[in-house]
Amino acid sequence: MPIEILMPALSPTMEEGTLAKWVKKEGDSVAAGDVIAEIETDKATMEVEAVDEGVLGKILVAEGTENVKVNTPIAMLLGEDEDASALDAAPKAAAAAPAPQEKQAEAPAEKPAPVAAAPVAPAPDDVSDPDVPEGTPMVKTTVREALRDAMAEEMRRDGDVFLMGEEVAEYQGAYKISQGLLEEFGAKRVIDTPITEHGFTGLGVGAAMAGLKPIVEFMTFNFAMQAIDQIINSAAKTLYMSGGQMGAPIVFRGANGAAARVAAQHSQDYAAWYAHVPGLKVVQPWSAADAKGLLKAAIRDPNPVVFLENEILYGQTFEIPDVEDFVLPIGKAKVERKGSDVTIVSWGIGMTYVMKAVEELAAAGISAEVVNLRSIRPLDIDTVIASVKKTGRLVTVEEAYPMCSVSSEIGYQVQEKAFDWLDAPILRVTGKDVPMPYAANLEKLALPSVKEVIDAVKAVTYTA
Amino acid sequence: MTAPRPLSLHVPEPGCRPGDTPDFSDFEIPRAGAVRRPAIDEAPEDMRDMAFSVVRVLNKAGEAVGPWAGLLDAEALRTGLRHMLTLRQFDERMLKAQRQGKTSFYMQHLGEEAVSCAFRMALQDGDMHFPTYRQAGLLIAGGYPMTDMMNQIYSNAADPLKGRQLPVMYSARDHGFFTISGNLGTQFIQAVGWAMASAISNDTKIAAGWIGDGSTSESDFHAAMVFASSYKAPVILNIVNNQWAISTFQGMARGGAVTFAARGHGFGIPSIRVDGNDYLAVHAVASWAAERARSGLGPTLIEHVTYRAGGHSTSDDPSAYRSKEEFSAWPLGEPIDRLKRHLITIGEWSEERHTQALAEITDEVRACQKKAEANGTLISGPKPSPRLMFDDVYAEMPPHLQRQRQEAGF
């Protein structure tokens, strides 16, 4: 049997890539370890090495092909005794394409399958975004592009805005968020910094005090722990301490929360940490529209804004309103889906579990209303309360730890303001109260799941 | 191979503890005027000697000598003396006010007056200082109203900071005085950021960061040095080495380095040590560093060698950890005496004029104090309005804070 050569993954979160170049041609002999092709993603490029020896029988994906899904067969390798006729016996490439991503996520961990779900555009719904005029045309955009576009548009609009962080310039961002910015704005506005989060955070705070509007990128918010003194004790408090004389209009942004296979020190969600602090605004976008509209708002905001992104969401594609200057208000939630039986509140990556769960719940006859918070501080509790008064039931969903979480705060405020409307206890679906383990099966268990969301909804609707 | 010996921990100790006789004979002090003045564009590696000596202008006879002398005329020197006398008088009044319960806390400058007073005169309006809590001379020499300083210390109804900050944690943006941080060191890297922003904006202003000898251990110090060095930020980085970080002697933070100034060498930053009790020397070195920064030559590290003659704060009793005789044995003397003697030596001052000036200054400070106390003190009189408590958390007040303010009755 010919051996299939599959599209490899550069990282656990990679979903697709470009087959940039074939180094070997059909008919070439290949030894184990030989470089046979080059692939690239928006994050990096990589050489593909042969694992087995044989003859490259057939190339299934031409060089230059973009968006090749991970684990798609890209070539067939003939064994010692095989000739090209063996290829006909092999399954067609299309038939051998990977199973739907949903199933892969459920697959045993030993397969190098991405844990991230395939890019999913939110299901169109009857809920219109109050911030987008009806009839606005939509374009498909990844969260990554939306963030880049937001920064580029604001940097064009305001010469005081600049981006600073590790790998943001020459490398175009550790997660390729700042693609093209160095070329357009130059090295004085897209600044690669030495590796000290504490240092460049303080530097940004100083620059903000001088009247510039820095965007400080953290490769991940996990690395910003050492900078938290500058964020909280200086950025958040100086306007107050100075009697209103000087504040810090600054955006701290970067990947937050769990990605995949990055374990205890690189998987934490900081929403509740920063949301605790007066003087900060905290934003956690889910979709590309959230990302673009809220980042533009954050850059224009005169206060320090903590902007919590998610690595797994970066590659996901959503529809985004095709308008000239798309800005969303900070502190305003969005009802992503209308429903009558239960309110599900989530934000950021938590929304991915929710949007899958509501489909299954609908099939089971349960109508869920979904509130995407978008901002954590200020918290749009009014939208949550209005929904709970309608449904009488509430489930919150987030990846962070349960103790003193954003869910805790929502639960508290809802019982305070809508106690008489509640028909069931408020339930929360959160990450487990353990440091994130590395092993894929343990990691999956540590995070919330679609099933947990469904179970929680069934519990509060007494339909379990 | 010899058998391994048990290791033992080295714990640095100051040369003198209470009851000991102070001995500063290890402190090598060059004669006034002996240290060269490099060209401002001299390569950092060619002026490493500057970090191991001490720039001094005033000699024992009260004369200004050497290549760093000659920048200030008699009028400027009299102004400098007046600033230092004012700061000392201000300190005295506020220490008394603290003992009377009019404020909870105060930090004085005794012995360190020249550092901030002289430095301020080398910079210009519009330049930005990121000071610690012991550079109030920047405000006094910069013409900031003393009454407002006292209003802040008393946290009264006229407190420009609306009752929000610890006493002496002043903030005066229009006077180039950044909000003092109670977290040590944070301002040092912010000064570099401010300076880089000025450069990015093609402005002409420069920044000055300030840090104490003890706080150089903070990571902020090292991050500031990296950024200042890499981006040639137009900033002056000042270490005020007053020998004591509360009870911790300066050797704990300095470690194996011979001087704090030598820390700059690893970063390729020109580093100069200056006699911090010599008004003329501080002013001359600050002017040199400011010229470098304004000329695009980048940062300068200055170690101001001085002595904290008073307690760290009103909460501190230094007799518990250092000899009471240490200040009188301190070889760099006392800054006000030294400038006064110089002015008398050059025939521009007299004991009579000094007594007269002191009386005027005392009256002026008292008058300011009276005005400030009419606005209230910690224990009596008008207080900051709770109505203002919810302002400035954000640039605009969010609804939940408006509600809280209403619930508080305002």
Boltz contact constraints between the chains, C-beta under 6 A:
constraints:
  - contact:
      token1: [A, 188]
      token2: [B, 200]
      max_distance: 6.0
  - contact:
      token1: [A, 194]
      token2: [B, 226]
      max_distance: 6.0
  - contact:
      token1: [A, 196]
      token2: [B, 223]
      max_distance: 6.0
  - contact:
      token1: [A, 198]
      token2: [B, 219]
      max_distance: 6.0
  - contact:
      token1: [A, 198]
      token2: [B, 223]
      max_distance: 6.0
  - contact:
      token1: [A, 199]
      token2: [B, 189]
      max_distance: 6.0
  - contact:
      token1: [A, 199]
      token2: [B, 223]
      max_distance: 6.0
  - contact:
      token1: [A, 202]
      token2: [B, 189]
      max_distance: 6.0
  - contact:
      token1: [A, 202]
      token2: [B, 190]
      max_distance: 6.0
  - contact:
      token1: [A, 203]
      token2: [B, 189]
      max_distance: 6.0
  - contact:
      token1: [A, 203]
      token2: [B, 192]
      max_distance: 6.0
  - contact:
      token1: [A, 203]
      token2: [B, 193]
      max_distance: 6.0
  - contact:
      token1: [A, 203]
      token2: [B, 227]
      max_distance: 6.0
  - contact:
      token1: [A, 205]
      token2: [B, 190]
      max_distance: 6.0
  - contact:
      token1: [A, 206]
      token2: [B, 190]
      max_distance: 6.0
  - contact:
      token1: [A, 206]
      token2: [B, 193]
      max_distance: 6.0
  - contact:
      token1: [A, 206]
      token2: [B, 194]
      max_distance: 6.0
  - contact:
      token1: [A, 207]
      token2: [B, 193]
      max_distance: 6.0
  - contact:
      token1: [A, 207]
      token2: [B, 197]
      max_distance: 6.0
  - contact:
      token1: [A, 209]
      token2: [B, 194]
      max_distance: 6.0
  - contact:
      token1: [A, 210]
      token2: [B, 194]
      max_distance: 6.0
  - contact:
      token1: [A, 210]
      token2: [B, 197]
      max_distance: 6.0
  - contact:
      token1: [A, 212]
      token2: [B, 197]
      max_distance: 6.0
  - contact:
      token1: [A, 233]
      token2: [B, 183]
      max_distance: 6.0
  - contact:
      token1: [A, 234]
      token2: [B, 186]
      max_distance: 6.0
  - contact:
      token1: [A, 238]
      token2: [B, 179]
      max_distance: 6.0
  - contact:
      token1: [A, 239]
      token2: [B, 392]
      max_distance: 6.0
  - contact:
      token1: [A, 240]
      token2: [B, 164]
      max_distance: 6.0
  - contact:
      token1: [A, 240]
      token2: [B, 392]
      max_distance: 6.0
  - contact:
      token1: [A, 240]
      token2: [B, 393]
      max_distance: 6.0
  - contact:
      token1: [A, 241]
      token2: [B, 164]
      max_distance: 6.0
  - contact:
      token1: [A, 241]
      token2: [B, 165]
      max_distance: 6.0
  - contact:
      token1: [A, 241]
      token2: [B, 179]
      max_distance: 6.0
  - contact:
      token1: [A, 242]
      token2: [B, 171]
      max_distance: 6.0
  - contact:
      token1: [A, 242]
      token2: [B, 179]
      max_distance: 6.0
  - contact:
      token1: [A, 243]
      token2: [B, 160]
      max_distance: 6.0
  - contact:
      token1: [A, 243]
      token2: [B, 161]
      max_distance: 6.0
  - contact:
      token1: [A, 243]
      token2: [B, 162]
      max_distance: 6.0
  - contact:
      token1: [A, 244]
      token2: [B, 392]
      max_distance: 6.0
  - contact:
      token1: [A, 245]
      token2: [B, 171]
      max_distance: 6.0
  - contact:
      token1: [A, 245]
      token2: [B, 173]
      max_distance: 6.0
  - contact:
      token1: [A, 246]
      token2: [B, 173]
      max_distance: 6.0
  - contact:
      token1: [A, 278]
      token2: [B, 393]
      max_distance: 6.0
  - contact:
      token1: [A, 279]
      token2: [B, 393]
      max_distance: 6.0
  - contact:
      token1: [A, 302]
      token2: [B, 395]
      max_distance: 6.0
  - contact:
      token1: [A, 303]
      token2: [B, 394]
      max_distance: 6.0
  - contact:
      token1: [A, 303]
      token2: [B, 395]
      max_distance: 6.0
  - contact:
      token1: [A, 378]
      token2: [B, 398]
      max_distance: 6.0
